[in-house]
Amino acid sequence: MSAPPTCRLERRPAGPLLEFAAFGFPLGGAFVVGWPAAPGAVRHEADGRPALLHFAPARWLAPAAEADVIALIAAAIEAGAGVAVDVAGKWQAFELHGEGADRVLASTLDVAAVLETRECAAVTLFDCPAVITRLAGGYAIWVQASYAQHFEASIARSARG
């Protein structure tokens, strides 16, 4: 019998969180410079943290957006390309770290296959709507807030083996 996977799930503190929904796709115009336009593309901050995730067609998630990302979104709104909505109450941010993170997630989804050709994706993890991307040593995961408690319990059960 193999040992249970070793990983750590951390609930991240609530912070500013925006979703940008484009009125049309693909985006066009001068304002798109700096946008992660390819499906599943991610723009990263200097420290490697995800800053703008193209998680679904014509939809981007901006967790804890810094001034440069806010300026990108503002330019797109000013150009009439879409709308931004504060979704801090919609999503709960988590980080899953450790050697067993892949194994725990594999009990619900083949994350390696999903992220093979993209940096992020909208997925369902343990019946919970989520957005996932890789981090150094693990994953950043945004779960719809109403599913957060179920998600934590599911990760704990899966980690116990």
C-alpha positions in Angstrom: 0.0 0.0 0.0 1.4 3.4 -0.9 1.7 6.3 1.5 -1.0 9.0 1.2 0.1 12.1 -0.8 1.8 14.9 1.0 0.4 18.3 0.1 -0.9 21.5 1.8 -4.0 23.4 0.9 -4.0 27.1 1.9 -7.0 29.4 1.7 -5.7 32.7 0.5 -7.1 35.9 2.0 -9.8 37.7 0.2 -8.5 40.6 -1.9 -9.5 42.6 -5.0 -10.6 40.3 -7.8 -11.9 41.4 -11.2 -13.4 39.5 -14.1 -13.2 41.1 -17.5 -15.8 40.0 -20.1 -15.2 41.0 -23.7 -18.1 42.0 -25.9 -16.4 40.3 -28.8 -13.6 37.9 -29.4 -10.8 38.0 -30.4 -9.9 41.3 -28.9 -8.7 43.9 -31.4 -7.3 47.4 -31.2 -4.3 49.1 -29.7 -5.3 48.4 -26.1 -4.7 44.7 -26.4 -0.9 44.9 -26.1 0.0 43.1 -22.9 -3.2 41.0 -22.8 -2.8 37.2 -22.6 -4.9 36.6 -25.7 -4.4 32.9 -26.5 -6.9 30.6 -24.8 -5.5 29.6 -21.4 -2.8 32.2 -21.5 -1.6 33.9 -18.3 0.1 37.2 -17.7 2.4 37.0 -14.7 3.7 39.6 -12.2 7.4 40.0 -11.8 7.4 37.5 -8.9 5.7 34.9 -11.1 2.3 35.1 -9.5 -0.7 35.0 -12.0 -1.9 38.5 -12.8 -4.4 38.1 -15.6 -5.8 34.6 -16.6 -7.6 34.0 -19.9 -9.7 31.2 -18.4 -12.6 31.0 -20.8 -13.6 32.4 -24.2 -13.7 36.2 -23.9 -13.2 36.1 -20.1 -10.2 37.0 -17.9 -9.7 36.8 -14.2 -7.5 39.4 -12.5 -6.5 38.3 -9.0 -5.1 41.1 -6.7 -4.6 43.2 -9.9 -1.7 45.6 -9.7 -1.7 49.0 -11.4 -0.4 47.7 -14.8 -3.2 45.1 -15.1 -5.8 47.6 -13.9 -4.6 50.0 -16.6 -5.0 47.3 -19.2 -8.5 46.6 -18.1 -9.4 50.3 -18.0 -8.1 50.8 -21.5 -10.2 47.9 -22.8 -13.3 49.4 -21.1 -12.6 52.8 -22.5 -12.3 51.3 -25.9 -15.7 49.8 -25.5 -14.4 46.2 -25.7 -15.9 44.8 -22.6 -16.8 45.2 -18.9 -15.1 44.5 -15.6 -16.9 43.2 -12.6 -15.7 43.0 -9.0 -16.0 39.3 -8.2 -14.2 39.2 -4.8 -17.3 37.5 -3.3 -17.7 35.0 -6.2 -14.4 33.2 -5.9 -12.3 31.9 -3.0 -8.6 31.6 -3.7 -6.5 28.6 -2.7 -3.0 27.4 -3.2 -2.2 23.7 -3.2 1.5 22.9 -2.7 3.6 19.8 -2.1 4.8 16.6 -3.8 1.3 15.1 -3.6 -0.6 18.0 -5.2 -0.7 16.3 -8.6 -1.8 13.0 -7.1 -4.6 14.6 -5.0 -5.9 16.5 -8.0 -5.7 13.4 -10.2 -8.5 11.8 -8.1 -10.8 14.4 -9.6 -9.2 15.5 -12.9 -6.2 14.9 -15.1 -4.8 18.3 -14.5 -1.6 17.5 -16.4 -3.6 16.8 -19.5 -5.8 19.9 -19.1 -2.8 22.2 -18.6 -0.6 20.4 -21.2 -1.3 23.0 -23.9 -2.5 26.0 -21.8 -1.5 27.8 -18.6 -4.9 28.0 -17.0 -8.4 26.6 -17.4 -11.9 26.7 -16.1 -12.5 23.2 -14.7 -14.6 21.3 -12.2 -12.7 19.9 -9.2 -14.6 17.6 -6.8 -17.8 18.9 -8.3 -16.7 22.5 -7.6 -16.5 25.1 -10.4 -12.9 26.4 -10.4 -10.1 28.1 -12.3 -6.6 26.6 -12.0 -3.1 27.5 -13.0 0.3 26.2 -12.0 2.5 27.9 -9.4 6.0 27.0 -8.4 5.6 23.7 -6.5 1.8 23.5 -6.9 -1.3 25.3 -8.1 -3.3 28.4 -7.6 -7.0 27.6 -7.6 -10.0 29.9 -7.5 -13.2 28.0 -6.4 -16.6 29.5 -6.5 -17.1 30.7 -3.0 -20.2 28.7 -2.3 -18.2 25.5 -2.9 -15.1 26.5 -0.9 -16.0 24.4 2.2 -16.8 21.3 0.1 -13.6 21.8 -1.9 -11.4 21.9 1.3 -13.1 18.8 2.7 -12.7 17.0 -0.6 -9.0 17.8 -0.8 -8.5 16.6 2.8 -10.3 13.3 2.1 -8.3 12.8 -1.1 -5.0 13.6 0.7 -5.7 10.9 3.4 -5.7 8.4 0.6 
